[in-house]
Amino acid sequence: MMLTTKIISIEKSHLRGTRPRNIGYNARIGNHGSGIGDAVIRVQTEGGAAGLGWARINEEEAQNLVGRSVEELFDLEEMSTTADGEVLDLPLWDLVSKLHGQPLYQFLGARGSREVETYDGSIYIDDLEADDDEVVEIFQKEVQTGREYGFTNFKIKIGRGARWMPMQEGLARDILVIHIVREAAGQDAKILVDANMGNTLNSARHILDECSDANIFWFEEPFAEDPALNKALSEFIEEKGYATLVADGEFAPPPSFFQMVEQGWIDLVQQDFRFKGLSWWRKTAEMIEPWGALCAPHTWGSFVEKFPHAHFAASVPHYSLLEACPADMPGLITDAWKMEDGKLFVPDEPGCGFDVDEEFYQKGLQDKGCFMVKA
């Protein structure tokens, strides 16, 4: 059986890339910069197959897994990584789907569309020193940058009044920026807002009222999840007849989170795709589907993560939008992938459909924290 093949090496390399501009603040955290870095783990087997992907594994954990069979780390019957395999979740899914000669989305069930709709999540709080006239130019240019990289939908960071500006002044600037982006993006674009918990129930209601003409597609993390507040926001949206969805779950959701999803007070589930892993997301997607909730995992800060993520999106019928950002990552081989009209087209190559140039990979192995562990 193919999964009895043994793992002969686990390596961690590091790739570095750049964004076309600086990424500013959100409601909680300061400047994010213009660089991007990704860990790439390669799991090689005695049969010559290799799995690639982001993983949080360290060198000691790798030493404990080398020499073991793939089936010890991946349960084919459950279609999930085992407890030991969790630290290699995404590389193992790439590897096992390659061993079966299938693109990952087919291996997962292929119940969704291979044309995965995306959004540019890089419109941050970049205007703290600007006046209103300068703000228009700043965000028009940011929309244009996104378009140059193939995006048609845009998410806007709001919550300036939570930390960076006086509350009312910040709220007014949030509303101004939403309107600027809507006008720049056009009426066919999906416009999303993300407060990183920087609003109250009342300020969230105010934004929805003042931006009703902007047709906000979803409102992400308006405030810390709370059954009473989320219920009240959901009722407000319904009473007003707004089509806005509520997205949440990225940051430290409470134990009552999925109860709120089941009640319909949270429409889109957003736990981080890298840190939770594909195995967790596969089970979660199955759980929330009967409730009418949608999958929209958080994915900021990685470039290579979007490849298995897009395969997951193509495997479920209740996926919403995939978060990505304009960036360039030298060394990645992505010839099988294409981005067109805001959609990422999932290829039919076995596994996740990407590779890393060996010269870049070997150079990245020299970075601090990287390793090569062999049986």
C-alpha positions in Angstrom: 0.0 0.0 0.0 1.4 3.4 -1.0 1.0 5.0 2.4 3.3 2.4 4.0 6.3 4.2 2.3 8.6 5.7 4.9 9.6 9.3 5.4 13.4 9.6 4.8 13.8 13.4 5.4 12.0 16.5 6.6 13.4 19.9 5.7 12.4 23.4 6.5 13.4 26.2 4.1 12.5 29.9 4.0 11.4 32.0 1.1 11.3 35.8 1.1 9.2 38.1 -1.0 8.0 41.6 -1.3 4.7 43.5 -1.5 4.3 46.3 -4.0 3.8 48.8 -1.2 3.9 49.2 2.6 1.1 47.7 4.5 0.0 49.9 7.4 -1.9 49.5 10.6 -5.1 47.7 11.7 -7.3 48.6 14.7 -4.9 46.7 17.1 -1.4 46.5 15.6 1.0 48.9 14.1 2.8 49.0 10.7 3.0 45.6 8.9 5.7 46.6 6.4 6.4 45.6 2.8 8.1 42.2 3.2 6.7 38.7 3.2 8.4 35.5 4.4 7.2 31.9 4.2 8.4 28.7 5.8 8.3 25.8 3.2 8.5 22.3 4.6 9.5 19.4 2.3 8.7 15.8 3.3 10.5 13.2 1.2 9.7 9.5 1.1 11.8 6.5 0.2 9.8 6.0 -2.9 10.9 9.5 -4.2 7.6 11.4 -3.6 7.7 14.7 -1.8 5.1 16.8 -0.1 5.5 20.6 0.2 3.7 23.3 2.2 3.7 25.6 5.2 3.9 23.9 8.6 4.8 24.9 12.2 7.1 21.9 12.8 10.4 22.4 14.6 13.6 20.4 14.3 13.0 18.2 17.3 9.5 17.3 16.1 11.0 16.5 12.7 13.5 14.1 14.3 10.7 12.2 15.9 8.8 11.7 12.6 11.6 10.8 10.2 11.7 7.1 9.6 8.0 6.6 10.2 5.5 5.5 7.5 3.1 8.0 5.9 0.2 6.0 7.2 1.3 6.6 10.8 0.8 10.3 10.2 -2.2 10.3 7.9 -5.3 8.3 8.5 -6.7 7.5 5.0 -10.0 6.1 6.4 -10.7 9.3 8.4 -9.1 11.4 5.6 -7.2 13.4 8.2 -3.7 13.8 9.7 -3.2 11.9 12.9 -2.3 13.6 16.2 1.4 13.1 15.4 0.9 14.3 11.8 -0.8 17.6 12.8 2.5 19.5 12.7 2.9 18.5 9.1 -0.7 18.9 8.1 -0.4 20.8 4.7 2.7 19.1 3.4 1.1 15.7 4.2 -2.0 16.5 2.3 0.1 17.5 -0.7 2.1 14.3 -0.3 -0.8 11.9 0.1 -2.8 13.4 -2.8 0.4 13.0 -5.0 0.7 9.4 -3.9 -2.8 8.9 -5.1 -2.1 10.7 -8.4 -4.8 13.3 -7.8 -5.0 17.0 -7.5 -5.8 17.8 -3.9 -9.3 19.2 -4.6 -10.3 15.9 -6.2 -8.8 13.9 -3.4 -10.9 16.0 -1.0 -14.1 15.3 -2.9 -14.3 18.1 -5.6 -17.7 19.5 -4.5 -16.9 23.1 -5.2 -15.8 25.3 -8.1 -12.2 25.3 -9.4 -12.7 29.0 -10.1 -12.1 30.3 -6.6 -13.1 33.9 -6.1 -10.6 36.0 -4.2 -10.2 39.4 -2.5 -7.3 41.7 -1.9 -6.9 41.9 1.9 -4.1 44.5 1.9 -6.1 47.8 2.2 -4.9 48.8 5.7 -5.0 52.0 7.8 -2.4 53.8 5.6 -3.7 57.4 6.1 -3.0 58.5 9.7 -0.9 61.5 8.6 -3.1 62.4 5.7 -5.9 64.9 5.2 -9.2 64.1 3.4 -7.9 65.0 0.0 -4.8 62.9 0.4 -6.9 60.0 1.6 -8.7 59.8 -1.7 -5.4 59.5 -3.6 -4.0 56.9 -1.2 -6.9 54.5 -1.5 -7.5 55.0 -5.2 -3.9 53.9 -5.7 -4.3 50.9 -3.4 -7.3 49.7 -5.4 -5.3 50.2 -8.6 -2.4 48.1 -7.3 -4.8 45.3 -6.4 -6.3 45.4 -9.9 -2.8 45.2 -11.4 -2.4 41.9 -9.6 -5.7 40.6 -10.8 -8.0 41.3 -7.9 -11.5 42.7 -8.3 -12.8 42.5 -4.7 -11.3 44.4 -1.7 -11.3 44.2 2.1 -10.8 47.4 4.0 -9.3 47.7 7.5 -11.3 50.0 9.7 -11.4 50.7 13.5 -9.2 53.8 13.4 -11.0 55.2 16.5 -10.1 52.1 18.6 -6.5 53.2 19.0 -5.0 55.5 16.4 -7.5 58.4 16.2 -10.1 60.1 18.4 -13.1 57.9 18.3 -15.5 60.1 16.3 -12.8 61.3 14.0 -11.7 57.7 13.4 -15.2 56.6 12.7 -15.8 59.3 10.2 -12.5 58.4 8.4 -13.5 54.8 8.3 -16.7 55.7 6.6 -14.9 58.0 4.1 -12.4 55.3 3.1 -15.2 52.7 2.6 -16.9 55.1 0.1 -13.6 55.9 -1.6 -12.8 52.3 -2.2 -16.3 51.5 -3.4 -16.1 54.3 -5.9 -12.6 53.2 -7.1 -13.5 49.5 -7.2 -16.8 49.9 -9.0 -20.3 48.7 -8.3 -19.6 45.1 -9.3 -16.8 44.6 -6.7 -17.4 42.9 -3.4 -16.4 45.4 -0.6 -15.6 43.9 2.8 -14.6 45.6 6.0 -12.6 44.3 8.9 -12.6 46.1 12.3 -10.2 43.7 14.1 -12.7 44.0 17.0 -12.2 47.8 17.0 -15.9 48.7 17.0 -18.7 48.6 19.5 -22.2 47.4 18.6 -23.3 51.0 18.2 -20.4 52.1 16.0 -20.8 48.9 13.8 -24.5 49.8 13.3 -23.5 53.4 12.5 -21.1 52.2 9.8 -23.7 50.0 8.2 -26.2 52.8 8.1 -23.7 55.4 6.8 -22.4 52.9 4.2 -25.7 51.4 3.1 -25.1 52.7 -0.4 -21.7 51.0 -0.5 -23.3 47.5 -0.2 -20.8 46.0 2.3 -20.5 42.3 1.5 -19.2 41.2 4.9 -18.3 42.9 8.2 -15.4 41.0 9.8 -14.7 41.0 13.5 -16.8 44.1 14.4 -16.2 43.4 18.1 -15.1 40.6 20.4 -17.6 37.7 19.8 -20.4 37.8 22.4 -23.8 36.1 22.1 -25.8 39.1 23.2 -24.0 41.6 20.9 -23.8 39.3 17.9 -27.5 38.5 18.2 -28.3 42.2 18.4 -26.1 43.0 15.3 -27.8 40.1 13.4 -31.2 41.4 14.3 -30.3 44.9 13.3 -29.0 43.8 9.8 -32.2 41.8 9.3 -34.5 44.7 10.4 -32.7 47.1 8.1 -32.8 44.7 5.1 -29.0 44.9 4.6 -27.4 42.0 2.8 -24.2 42.3 4.8 -22.8 39.0 6.3 -20.9 38.8 9.6 -17.5 37.1 9.5 -15.6 36.0 12.6 -13.4 33.4 14.3 -9.9 34.4 13.4 -8.7 35.6 16.8 -9.3 33.7 20.0 -13.0 32.8 19.5 -14.8 32.0 22.8 -16.3 28.6 23.6 -19.7 29.8 22.5 -18.4 30.6 19.0 -20.0 27.7 17.1 -23.3 28.1 19.0 -23.4 31.6 17.5 -22.7 30.2 14.1 -25.5 27.6 14.5 -27.9 30.3 15.6 -27.1 32.3 12.4 -25.5 35.3 14.3 -22.2 34.6 12.6 -22.4 33.8 8.8 -18.8 33.1 7.9 -16.3 31.0 9.8 -12.8 32.4 9.7 -10.3 30.4 11.8 -6.8 30.6 10.4 -6.2 28.1 7.6 -2.5 27.6 8.4 -2.7 27.2 12.1 -5.8 25.1 12.2 -4.8 23.1 9.2 -6.8 21.4 6.4 -7.8 18.4 8.5 -9.5 20.7 11.0 -11.1 22.7 8.3 -12.4 19.7 6.5 -14.2 18.5 9.6 -15.4 22.0 10.5 -16.8 22.5 6.9 -18.8 19.4 7.3 -20.2 20.5 10.7 -21.3 24.0 9.6 -22.7 23.1 6.2 -26.2 22.1 7.5 -26.4 25.4 9.4 -26.1 27.4 6.2 -22.8 29.0 7.3 -19.9 29.6 4.9 -16.2 28.9 5.0 -13.9 31.9 4.6 -10.6 31.0 6.5 -8.2 33.8 7.6 -5.0 33.6 5.6 -2.9 36.8 6.1 0.9 36.6 6.1 1.6 33.7 3.8 2.0 33.3 0.1 2.4 29.5 -0.2 -0.6 28.8 2.0 -3.0 29.9 -0.7 -2.4 26.8 -2.9 -3.7 24.1 -0.6 -6.3 26.7 0.6 -7.6 27.1 -2.9 -7.8 23.3 -3.3 -9.9 23.2 -0.1 -12.1 26.0 -1.5 -12.7 23.9 -4.6 -13.6 20.9 -2.5 -16.6 22.3 -0.7 -19.8 23.9 -2.0 -20.2 26.5 0.8 -16.9 28.4 0.4 -17.1 32.2 0.1 -14.0 34.2 -0.8 -10.3 33.5 -0.5 -8.1 36.1 1.1 -4.9 37.0 -0.8 -2.7 40.1 -1.3 -0.5 41.6 -4.0 3.0 40.1 -3.5 5.9 38.6 -5.4 7.7 35.5 -4.1 10.9 34.6 -6.1 11.6 30.9 -6.2 8.0 29.6 -6.3 7.1 27.6 -9.4 3.4 28.2 -10.0 3.1 27.8 -13.8 0.0 25.6 -13.4 -1.9 28.4 -11.7 -3.6 31.4 -13.2 -5.5 34.4 -11.8 -8.1 35.9 -14.0 -11.0 38.4 -13.3 -10.4 38.0 -9.5 -10.6 34.2 -9.6 -7.8 31.8 -8.8 -8.0 28.7 -11.1 -7.1 25.5 -9.4 -5.0 23.2 -11.6 -5.3 19.5 -12.3 -1.7 18.6 -11.4 -1.3 16.0 -8.6 -1.1 17.5 -5.1 -1.2 21.2 -4.6 0.3 22.0 -7.9 3.3 24.2 -7.0 7.0 23.7 -6.4 10.1 25.6 -5.3 13.2 26.3 -7.4 16.0 24.2 -5.9 18.5 27.1 -5.8 16.1 29.2 -3.8 15.2 26.3 -1.6 18.8 25.4 -0.8 19.5 29.1 0.0 16.5 29.2 2.3 17.8 26.2 4.3 20.6 28.4 5.6 18.2 30.8 7.4 17.9 30.8 11.1 15.4 28.2 12.4 15.6 26.2 9.2 16.8 22.6 9.2 17.4 19.3 7.3 16.6 16.1 9.2 17.3 12.7 7.6 16.6 9.1 8.6 
